Every structure is written in structure tokens, then in C-alpha cells.
Amino acid sequence: MTFARLPHKSRLLGLAGFLALTAVSAALAQTIDGLDLKALKARGTEATADAQTLVDAVAGKGEVHRGEAEQLREEGLAAVGRINPADLPKSPGGAVDFDELLSGAAANTRTPMGEGPMFIVFASLSMPEASLTRLIADTTRAGGVVVFRGFPGGSTKAFADGLKRVVTNEGQEAHLAIDPRLFRAFKVTAAPTFVAAGREYELCDGLDCTSATPDHDRITGNVTVEYALETFAGGGGPGAGVARVALTQLTKGQ
């Protein structure tokens, strides 16, 4: 399977959302009969002007929701605003350019609407290093995306230090993302959690992300990517088609 061209790696991660996942997701979804991403891509062409869009999305739902949205917006912007690229940890060298990887998080205060990834692995740097290293490598080969909730303790240095121990080659960068919206949408509270979506879906920027959550298969627990995909593929559930494609990709890369 050939992936579509991905955006520049400095824009791959963001506290306000993620870019580049559309290309990864499309590679999976477009191989499955009946899935057409064009309609969603058309809606994703207009970028949100800024984080104020989140407030506008719930403006008609009463002052209680407005206050919640305003608070979430301010907290998000404050977290991003505190990131000074000049203060980011220097690249440790090796396979991954962490200067650009982390600078991208500070840059993404504006992000377009778009599709969510089809095969997602929710992860945490608190996982054992050996398990997380294998998980990232296998998810990359399978064409999925490893998603983190955010910077541990708000520290970009801690995030960089953690990633440099588990990311083994530059090609894995395109399969990493920070996006708390996905954790919220799929109600993920433990890592690792493996999700195979049954259909394409929008990655919303408002407070109603759970309403757009597609039918999906999931497994939570310390299992391998291969085990999760085999279970999904053999179970005949909503994520079986995506899982079969991802499993084929994984086995080709082994």
C-alpha cells in the first residue's frame, strides 16, 4: 500500500489537534470497498480561523456550555502559548529530529477539520519502554497512528526524553500524534487501547466529539498490535475491514 504524501513533519503534532493523520487514514480506508473520503475531505478544506471556533460551535447551547467552551479554549491556548520553541529540549540526535517534532506542537494553534484515523492505538509514556517501542514500530508498519493525550505534566522535555527512548527511526514520526480529542471521543481511560473504526468519521473541534464516534472495535490491555488486529479481523465486527488491511500491512513489514 502506498501512503499519500504527508505534511511537513514539524506540523505533525499539536495540542489543538493533529494534521497528517488524514493521509495515513486514507491509505487504509481507500482500500476498503464502500468507503469514500472525498466528501469528508471537502468539508475539511476550510481551516478553523483559531481556537475561538470551539466557542462558536456551542454558542447556541446556552451560557453553561458557553462557559465550558470558553474555559477549555483558554486552557488550551494557555498551554500552547507557554511553549517557547527556543526553550524546547535540543535534539538528542539519532533517528528523530525532536526539535521539529516538538516545535510542531507549538505551531498548531490553528488546525483544519478533517477525518479521524481508522486504526488508532492510544498510548502513554508511562507504559514499559520495551512494550511502547514495539507498539510504535508495529503500528507504523500497520499504517495506524499512535496517539498520546498530551505532554506529561505539561513538560515538553519529559515528552522528548520519553519519545527518544522508544522511537527508533524517522519514519515513525508520521504515525505519532498528540490529540486529547480522540481520547475524549472514544472515552479512553487506559493505555494501551486499540481501536479499529468501522467507517470514516469527522474529527470535530467542538465539545460534542462523542456524538460523532463511529462504530468500532476495541481492546484495552497489554497485548500486541498483531493480536489486536487478528482479534478485530476475525471477530466480524465493525472494524474488521480496517483491521484486515492493517494486518496485511503489518505482516508485510515483518
Legacy VTK file of the C-alpha trace (Angstrom):
# vtk DataFile Version 3.0
C-alpha trace
ASCII
DATASET POLYDATA
POINTS 254 float
0.000 0.000 0.000
1.350 3.453 -0.854
0.662 6.252 1.574
-0.412 9.655 0.343
2.154 12.415 0.765
2.252 13.654 4.346
2.638 17.247 5.503
5.981 18.547 6.802
6.892 16.715 9.960
7.110 19.919 12.011
3.313 20.127 11.804
2.537 16.552 12.741
1.752 17.055 16.410
-0.399 19.665 18.094
-2.188 20.365 21.325
-5.093 21.859 19.367
-5.341 18.840 17.079
-3.327 16.905 14.551
-2.506 17.134 10.885
-1.130 14.370 8.643
-3.448 11.693 10.005
-5.763 12.175 7.032
-3.123 10.753 4.706
-2.474 7.762 6.937
-6.182 7.081 7.429
-6.949 7.433 3.746
-4.407 4.763 2.910
-6.401 2.304 4.996
-9.909 3.470 4.192
-9.494 3.764 0.442
-8.635 0.078 0.169
-11.976 -0.974 1.621
-14.999 -1.146 -0.664
-17.681 1.407 0.041
-15.564 3.959 1.864
-15.237 7.326 0.193
-13.237 10.003 1.968
-13.821 12.691 -0.642
-16.945 14.062 0.989
-15.187 14.437 4.320
-12.121 15.948 2.705
-14.297 18.573 1.045
-15.599 19.621 4.435
-12.078 19.660 5.802
-10.785 22.220 3.327
-11.725 25.220 5.436
-9.325 25.615 8.342
-10.668 26.879 11.635
-9.633 30.519 11.984
-8.453 29.987 15.565
-9.476 28.287 18.768
-12.447 30.662 19.058
-14.245 28.248 16.731
-14.654 25.910 19.677
-16.662 28.589 21.466
-18.718 29.341 18.361
-19.576 25.647 17.973
-21.614 25.675 21.163
-22.741 29.300 21.133
-26.364 28.282 20.682
-26.433 25.794 23.536
-26.763 28.153 26.461
-24.475 30.018 28.760
-23.444 26.892 30.675
-21.945 25.352 27.551
-20.514 28.694 26.509
-18.636 28.972 29.765
-17.342 25.415 29.460
-16.158 26.056 25.927
-14.541 29.339 26.882
-12.684 27.704 29.749
-11.498 24.832 27.552
-10.373 27.269 24.882
-8.440 29.418 27.330
-6.762 26.425 28.942
-5.771 25.017 25.577
-4.392 28.279 24.266
-2.558 28.931 27.516
-0.864 25.532 27.338
0.194 26.109 23.752
1.253 29.666 24.457
3.629 28.540 27.173
5.656 26.552 24.668
8.595 28.628 23.509
10.385 26.889 20.623
13.641 28.416 21.830
13.208 26.646 25.149
12.415 23.242 23.732
14.935 20.495 24.505
17.672 20.221 21.950
17.537 17.309 19.603
19.275 14.322 21.149
20.452 13.198 17.751
19.732 9.834 16.266
16.753 8.816 14.192
14.263 11.557 15.049
14.512 15.346 14.833
12.853 16.235 18.131
13.361 19.978 17.659
10.984 19.959 14.706
8.728 17.314 16.207
8.049 19.365 19.326
8.045 22.754 17.625
5.101 21.472 15.628
3.059 21.259 18.818
3.547 24.958 19.442
2.716 25.814 15.831
-0.635 24.078 15.624
-2.854 26.650 17.315
-4.827 26.568 14.048
-5.874 23.281 12.562
-8.333 22.208 9.851
-11.287 19.964 10.394
-10.702 16.542 8.983
-11.088 12.811 9.253
-10.001 10.834 12.246
-7.606 7.905 11.897
-9.079 4.475 11.173
-6.672 2.337 13.223
-5.674 4.056 16.451
-3.515 2.931 19.329
-3.904 5.080 22.428
-0.633 5.093 24.322
1.137 6.645 27.270
4.770 7.243 28.088
4.072 5.547 31.412
3.961 2.219 29.573
7.045 -0.038 29.819
9.645 1.139 27.309
10.011 -2.220 25.590
6.258 -2.523 25.103
5.898 1.039 23.824
8.855 0.671 21.457
7.324 -2.417 19.880
3.862 -0.846 19.819
5.090 2.226 17.904
7.087 0.128 15.449
4.232 -2.307 14.791
1.581 0.413 14.499
3.763 2.222 11.974
4.113 -0.921 9.863
0.364 -1.495 10.081
-0.369 2.026 8.852
-2.034 3.155 12.073
-1.499 6.069 14.411
-0.184 6.085 17.984
-1.924 8.857 19.911
-0.839 10.434 23.189
-3.127 12.535 25.365
-0.608 15.330 25.890
2.707 16.332 27.407
3.237 14.533 30.744
2.969 17.133 33.474
2.911 19.805 30.771
6.609 19.200 30.150
7.863 19.129 26.573
11.250 17.980 27.850
9.721 14.966 29.564
7.849 14.134 26.365
11.014 14.403 24.257
13.030 12.364 26.719
10.354 9.687 26.730
9.983 9.521 22.957
13.687 9.352 22.239
13.813 6.090 24.170
11.014 4.436 22.189
11.099 5.916 18.656
13.650 4.006 16.634
13.500 5.545 13.166
12.442 8.715 11.408
9.619 7.027 9.514
7.701 6.550 12.746
7.210 10.307 13.216
4.304 10.411 10.761
2.469 7.858 12.893
2.654 9.770 16.186
0.181 12.379 17.364
-0.979 14.274 20.415
-4.743 14.693 20.448
-6.845 14.723 23.624
-9.994 14.965 21.466
-9.595 11.347 20.375
-9.241 10.212 23.977
-12.425 12.099 24.790
-14.338 10.941 21.704
-13.623 7.250 22.278
-13.767 7.598 26.083
-10.320 6.104 26.511
-9.115 5.996 30.111
-6.365 3.361 29.941
-3.383 2.641 27.728
-2.770 0.833 25.566
-6.185 0.818 23.924
-6.527 -0.380 20.327
-9.379 0.926 18.160
-10.381 -0.043 14.611
-13.082 2.254 13.257
-15.882 0.803 11.168
-16.344 3.858 8.955
-14.837 7.234 8.230
-15.705 9.980 10.698
-15.069 13.627 11.329
-12.557 14.787 13.874
-14.633 17.532 15.454
-13.305 20.622 17.168
-16.261 21.202 19.480
-17.388 19.718 22.763
-19.641 17.102 21.130
-16.999 14.716 19.787
-18.617 11.655 21.287
-21.677 12.137 19.087
-19.515 11.547 16.005
-17.794 8.432 17.319
-18.141 5.697 14.688
-18.992 2.071 15.324
-15.688 0.439 16.175
-13.879 -2.486 17.744
-11.597 -2.001 20.726
-9.275 -3.882 23.015
-7.664 -2.487 26.151
-4.683 -4.221 27.674
-1.037 -5.104 27.250
-1.392 -7.096 24.034
0.500 -6.810 20.768
-0.679 -4.903 17.719
-0.816 -8.180 15.828
-3.028 -9.802 18.447
-5.412 -6.832 18.470
-5.688 -6.766 14.681
-6.162 -10.530 14.419
-8.924 -10.332 17.013
-10.672 -7.493 15.184
-10.265 -9.112 11.769
-11.589 -12.458 12.930
-14.414 -11.073 15.011
-16.521 -9.789 12.147
-17.238 -6.532 13.958
-17.409 -3.002 12.533
-13.631 -2.624 12.458
-12.899 -5.959 10.777
-12.261 -4.491 7.321
-9.793 -1.887 8.532
-8.123 -4.494 10.744
-7.611 -6.908 7.848
-5.911 -4.225 5.771
-3.735 -3.125 8.694
-2.841 -6.736 9.499
-1.744 -7.309 5.916
0.466 -4.239 6.126
1.931 -5.388 9.427
2.820 -8.865 8.203
4.382 -7.482 5.019
6.701 -5.348 7.099
7.872 -8.133 9.393
LINES 1 255
254 0 1 2 3 4 5 6 7 8 9 10 11 12 13 14 15 16 17 18 19 20 21 22 23 24 25 26 27 28 29 30 31 32 33 34 35 36 37 38 39 40 41 42 43 44 45 46 47 48 49 50 51 52 53 54 55 56 57 58 59 60 61 62 63 64 65 66 67 68 69 70 71 72 73 74 75 76 77 78 79 80 81 82 83 84 85 86 87 88 89 90 91 92 93 94 95 96 97 98 99 100 101 102 103 104 105 106 107 108 109 110 111 112 113 114 115 116 117 118 119 120 121 122 123 124 125 126 127 128 129 130 131 132 133 134 135 136 137 138 139 140 141 142 143 144 145 146 147 148 149 150 151 152 153 154 155 156 157 158 159 160 161 162 163 164 165 166 167 168 169 170 171 172 173 174 175 176 177 178 179 180 181 182 183 184 185 186 187 188 189 190 191 192 193 194 195 196 197 198 199 200 201 202 203 204 205 206 207 208 209 210 211 212 213 214 215 216 217 218 219 220 221 222 223 224 225 226 227 228 229 230 231 232 233 234 235 236 237 238 239 240 241 242 243 244 245 246 247 248 249 250 251 252 253
